[in-house]
Amino acid sequence: MQTPADLDAVLALDERWNAAYHHRDPGRMAQVLAEDWMAFFPDGTVVFKADLLEGMLHNPPAALVFERHASRVFGETAITRGTLYADGERVHSFLRVYGRRQGQWQAVSVQVVP
């Protein structure tokens, strides 16, 4: 069952994820992602936490806007769905997956779609 407290916690974590991208700050992102976090991209590429954190150091400057379309908590798992825009252009949409581990919410995966 989705509780307001769980949904608030997931949404706050989702905002921390977005802020880490805005600031291009791997340290902030590391606090959001679980150690076993994985991303799946449209071309079949799988990216792990260390890869993402390293890649953040090389992201070109851009004005980013994250648009959230949905969020939902399913017990110990939660999702958010949204779209990323950079410099006014749509980049991609995504489905972020969060898990509650030892009482704390963490990002565990993301699926990126065109």
C-alpha positions in Angstrom: 0.0 0.0 0.0 1.3 3.4 -0.9 1.5 5.8 2.1 2.0 9.5 1.9 5.3 9.2 3.8 6.7 6.7 1.4 5.7 8.7 -1.7 7.2 11.8 -0.1 10.5 10.0 0.5 10.6 8.7 -3.0 9.8 12.0 -4.6 12.5 13.7 -2.4 15.0 11.1 -3.6 13.9 11.7 -7.2 14.5 15.4 -6.7 18.0 14.7 -5.3 18.7 12.7 -8.4 17.7 15.6 -10.6 19.7 18.1 -8.5 22.8 15.9 -8.9 22.5 16.2 -12.7 21.8 19.9 -12.5 25.0 20.4 -10.5 27.0 17.7 -12.4 27.9 16.3 -9.0 28.9 12.6 -8.8 29.1 12.9 -5.0 25.5 13.9 -4.8 24.5 11.2 -7.2 26.5 8.5 -5.3 24.2 9.1 -2.3 21.1 8.5 -4.3 22.2 5.3 -6.1 22.4 1.8 -4.6 25.8 0.1 -5.0 24.2 -2.4 -7.4 22.3 0.3 -9.4 22.0 -0.4 -13.2 20.7 1.6 -16.1 19.4 0.2 -19.4 19.5 2.4 -22.6 17.6 2.1 -25.8 20.6 0.7 -27.7 21.0 -2.2 -25.2 23.8 -0.6 -23.3 23.9 -1.4 -19.6 25.5 1.2 -17.3 26.6 0.6 -13.7 26.9 3.1 -10.9 30.7 3.7 -11.3 30.2 4.3 -15.1 27.4 6.9 -14.5 29.4 8.7 -11.9 32.5 8.9 -14.1 30.4 10.0 -17.1 28.8 12.8 -15.1 32.3 14.5 -15.1 32.2 14.7 -18.9 28.6 15.9 -19.5 28.5 19.1 -21.5 26.9 22.1 -19.8 23.2 22.4 -20.6 20.0 23.8 -19.1 18.2 20.7 -17.8 14.5 20.4 -17.2 13.0 17.2 -15.7 9.3 16.7 -16.2 7.7 14.0 -13.9 4.7 12.2 -15.4 4.0 9.6 -12.7 5.1 8.2 -9.4 3.9 5.2 -7.5 4.9 3.1 -4.5 4.4 -0.7 -4.5 5.4 -1.9 -1.0 9.2 -2.0 -1.0 9.5 -0.8 -4.6 8.6 2.5 -6.2 8.8 4.1 -9.6 8.9 7.5 -11.1 8.5 8.2 -14.8 9.5 11.4 -16.6 11.2 13.1 -19.5 14.5 15.0 -19.7 15.0 18.2 -21.7 18.3 19.8 -22.3 18.5 23.3 -23.7 14.8 23.1 -24.5 15.1 19.9 -26.6 13.7 16.6 -25.5 16.5 14.2 -24.8 14.7 11.0 -23.6 12.1 9.6 -21.2 12.8 7.3 -18.3 11.4 5.0 -15.7 13.3 5.1 -12.5 13.0 2.3 -10.0 13.6 2.7 -6.3 13.8 0.1 -3.5 13.5 0.3 0.2 16.5 -1.4 1.8 17.1 -1.6 5.5 14.4 1.1 5.9 16.0 3.6 3.4 14.9 4.3 -0.2 17.6 4.1 -2.9 17.6 4.2 -6.6 18.2 0.7 -8.0 17.6 1.1 -11.7 16.5 3.2 -14.6 15.2 2.4 -18.1 15.8 5.1 -20.6 13.7 5.2 -23.8 13.8 7.5 -26.8 
